[in-house]
Amino acid sequence: MHAARMLSMGDELEARLAQRFPDAIIDLVDESHLHAGHDGAKGGGSHFRLRIVHPCFAGMSRVARHRLVYDAVSDWMPQRIHALSVQALSPEE
């Protein structure tokens, strides 16, 4: 029997986003190390920068795009994810 490999928070987040936005181009950067000592970091919450490209964002406002992304991970905020900076684009952008 093989032990299950533990995924990093970044891997888990990327997998969740890929499930919610199939075939998206996802560029996720863990910036938690830049926030050492910050209140969110003290509580264990991670800081990420996300660039995601998916056709569903076409014709949507920036706020609507961000809502879709945040809705996909809202149950992880603020405990597991303290901060998520989002750039959501359609393929044409």
C-alpha positions as CSV (number, residue, x, y, z in Angstrom):
1,M,0.0,0.0,0.0
2,H,1.3,3.4,-1.0
3,A,1.1,6.4,1.3
4,A,-0.9,9.2,-0.1
5,R,1.3,12.1,-1.2
6,M,0.5,15.3,0.8
7,L,-0.2,18.2,-1.5
8,S,1.0,21.7,-0.8
9,M,-1.6,24.4,-0.2
10,G,-0.7,25.8,-3.7
11,D,-1.2,22.4,-5.3
12,E,-4.6,22.0,-3.6
13,L,-5.6,25.5,-4.6
14,E,-4.5,24.9,-8.2
15,A,-6.4,21.6,-8.4
16,R,-9.6,23.2,-7.0
17,L,-9.4,26.0,-9.6
18,A,-8.7,23.6,-12.4
19,Q,-11.8,21.6,-11.3
20,R,-14.0,24.8,-11.2
21,F,-12.5,26.2,-14.4
22,P,-11.7,23.2,-16.7
23,D,-8.9,23.8,-19.2
24,A,-8.0,27.2,-17.7
25,I,-4.5,28.5,-17.9
26,I,-3.5,28.9,-14.3
27,D,-0.4,30.7,-13.0
28,L,-0.4,30.5,-9.2
29,V,2.4,32.0,-7.1
30,D,2.7,31.4,-3.3
31,E,3.8,34.7,-1.9
32,S,3.4,33.6,1.8
33,H,7.1,34.0,2.4
34,L,6.8,37.7,1.6
35,H,4.3,38.2,4.4
36,A,6.2,36.5,7.3
37,G,5.1,38.2,10.5
38,H,1.9,39.5,9.0
39,D,-1.2,38.7,11.0
40,G,-2.6,36.4,8.3
41,A,0.7,34.5,8.2
42,K,0.7,34.1,11.9
43,G,-2.6,32.4,11.7
44,G,-1.4,30.0,9.0
45,G,-3.3,31.6,6.2
46,S,-1.4,31.6,2.8
47,H,-0.9,34.5,0.4
48,F,-1.3,33.8,-3.3
49,R,-1.1,35.7,-6.6
50,L,-3.2,34.2,-9.3
51,R,-3.4,34.8,-13.1
52,I,-6.2,32.7,-14.6
53,V,-7.3,32.6,-18.2
54,H,-10.7,31.0,-19.1
55,P,-13.4,31.6,-21.7
56,C,-16.1,32.1,-19.0
57,F,-14.6,35.5,-18.2
58,A,-15.4,36.9,-21.6
59,G,-17.8,39.9,-21.4
60,M,-17.7,40.0,-17.6
61,S,-16.7,42.9,-15.4
62,R,-13.5,42.6,-13.3
63,V,-15.7,42.4,-10.2
64,A,-17.8,39.6,-11.6
65,R,-14.7,37.6,-12.6
66,H,-13.2,38.0,-9.1
67,R,-16.5,36.8,-7.6
68,L,-16.4,33.6,-9.6
69,V,-12.8,32.9,-8.5
70,Y,-13.5,33.8,-4.8
71,D,-16.7,31.7,-4.8
72,A,-14.6,28.7,-5.8
73,V,-12.4,29.0,-2.7
74,S,-14.6,30.9,-0.2
75,D,-14.7,28.1,2.2
76,W,-10.9,28.3,2.6
77,M,-10.9,32.0,3.4
78,P,-9.5,33.3,5.7
79,Q,-8.2,30.3,7.5
80,R,-6.3,28.5,4.7
81,I,-6.0,31.4,2.3
82,H,-5.5,34.8,4.0
83,A,-5.0,36.8,0.7
84,L,-5.6,36.0,-3.0
85,S,-4.7,38.6,-5.6
86,V,-6.5,37.8,-8.8
87,Q,-6.0,38.6,-12.4
88,A,-8.8,36.8,-14.4
89,L,-8.8,37.1,-18.1
90,S,-10.6,35.7,-21.2
91,P,-8.4,34.0,-23.8
92,E,-8.8,37.1,-26.1
93,E,-7.2,39.4,-23.5
